[in-house]
Amino acid sequence: MLYGLIHVRYILTSKGMSAMLEKYKSYDFGRCPRVYCCGQPCLPVGQSDIPRSSTVKIYCPKCEDIYYPRSKYQGSILSISSRILTFYYFSLEIF
């Protein structure tokens, strides 16, 4: 739980956002499984801000759909608010 809180605070800093962008650009979080997205890089997301309520999913910004990844990590660490702030901060570079 403590690691998750520290992780969220780091991601929301400019250094954390830059690290997330680099991971996004290098496909570290995976690619969209849809054929029409042509291998679009995805971002990890949580569907709830409540701890232990969901596992992490991946979000494709091209088709705007959420997919189940192979791993089952805690999803509240990458909350809805962190996804919104990530897109806001790097909106020109992601899309």
C-alpha positions as CSV (number, residue, x, y, z in Angstrom):
1,M,0.0,0.0,0.0
2,L,2.8,2.5,0.9
3,Y,4.6,1.6,-2.3
4,G,1.5,2.4,-4.3
5,L,1.1,5.8,-2.7
6,I,4.7,6.7,-3.4
7,H,4.4,5.4,-6.9
8,V,1.4,7.6,-7.6
9,R,3.1,10.7,-6.2
10,Y,6.1,10.0,-8.4
11,I,4.1,9.5,-11.6
12,L,2.3,12.9,-11.1
13,T,5.7,14.8,-11.0
14,S,7.2,16.0,-14.3
15,K,10.0,13.5,-13.9
16,G,7.5,10.7,-13.5
17,M,5.5,11.8,-16.4
18,S,8.6,11.9,-18.6
19,A,9.5,8.4,-17.5
20,M,5.9,7.2,-18.3
21,L,6.2,8.9,-21.8
22,E,9.4,7.1,-22.5
23,K,8.0,3.7,-21.4
24,Y,4.9,4.5,-23.6
25,K,7.0,5.3,-26.6
26,S,9.1,2.1,-26.2
27,Y,6.0,-0.1,-26.0
28,D,6.8,-1.2,-22.4
29,F,3.1,-1.4,-21.5
30,G,2.2,-3.4,-24.6
31,R,0.4,-2.7,-27.9
32,C,-3.3,-2.6,-28.7
33,P,-4.5,-6.0,-29.9
34,R,-6.9,-4.6,-32.5
35,V,-5.8,-4.9,-36.1
36,Y,-7.0,-1.4,-37.0
37,C,-4.9,0.2,-34.3
38,C,-1.7,-1.0,-36.1
39,G,0.3,-1.7,-33.0
40,Q,-0.7,1.5,-31.1
41,P,1.2,1.7,-27.8
42,C,-1.0,1.4,-24.7
43,L,-0.9,2.8,-21.2
44,P,-1.6,1.0,-17.9
45,V,-4.8,2.2,-16.1
46,G,-6.8,1.4,-13.1
47,Q,-10.6,1.5,-13.2
48,S,-11.0,2.6,-9.6
49,D,-9.3,4.7,-7.0
50,I,-10.2,2.2,-4.3
51,P,-7.3,-0.1,-3.3
52,R,-7.7,-3.8,-4.2
53,S,-10.9,-3.3,-6.1
54,S,-9.6,-4.0,-9.5
55,T,-6.5,-5.2,-11.4
56,V,-4.5,-3.0,-13.8
57,K,-5.7,-2.9,-17.4
58,I,-4.2,-1.4,-20.5
59,Y,-5.8,1.5,-22.4
60,C,-5.4,2.2,-26.1
61,P,-5.7,6.0,-26.8
62,K,-6.4,5.3,-30.5
63,C,-9.5,3.1,-30.1
64,E,-10.2,4.3,-26.6
65,D,-10.8,0.8,-25.3
66,I,-9.5,-1.0,-22.2
67,Y,-8.0,-4.5,-22.4
68,Y,-6.9,-7.1,-19.9
69,P,-3.2,-7.6,-19.8
70,R,-1.5,-10.9,-19.1
71,S,-0.3,-9.8,-15.6
72,K,-2.6,-9.2,-12.6
73,Y,-1.1,-6.2,-10.8
74,Q,-3.0,-3.9,-8.4
75,G,-5.0,-1.4,-10.4
76,S,-5.7,1.4,-8.0
77,I,-2.1,2.5,-8.1
78,L,-2.7,3.7,-11.7
79,S,-6.0,5.4,-10.9
80,I,-8.4,7.2,-13.2
81,S,-7.0,10.6,-12.1
82,S,-3.4,9.6,-13.0
83,R,-4.6,8.6,-16.5
84,I,-6.3,11.9,-17.1
85,L,-3.3,13.9,-15.9
86,T,-1.0,11.8,-18.1
87,F,-3.1,12.5,-21.2
88,Y,-3.4,16.2,-20.3
89,Y,0.4,16.6,-19.7
90,F,1.5,14.8,-22.9
91,S,-1.6,15.2,-25.1
92,L,0.4,16.5,-28.1
93,E,3.0,13.7,-27.9
94,I,0.7,10.7,-27.3
95,F,-1.9,11.4,-30.0
